[in-house]
Amino acid sequence: MRLIGAVRDIRRQGTASLDLCFVAAGRLDAYAERGLNPWDHAAGALVAHEAGAAVLGAGGAAPSRDLVLAAHPELAEALLPLVVESGL
């Protein structure tokens, strides 16, 4: 419940790669999801990373099936513990 209180809104646009590109373009502040296969997020994660977003996995590791989180680096640092704690 702490996650909902800390964010304004949670939305899902469609595909993981599109959502990650929306982070890169500034249309979304952050993106987080669990259970993705590498082919679901690889291209979008690269686009987000190249645009300056932090693209992280659980514990700040590389993104994986366990977690993909992308956001501005300062926002990602604040959001990562909330996402992990929430079990998202």
Secondary structure, 3 states (H helix, E strand, C coil): CHHHHHCCCCCCCCCHHHHHHHHHHCCCCEEEECCCCHHHHHHHHHHHHHCCCEEECHHHCCCECCEEEEECHHHHHHHHHHHHHHCC
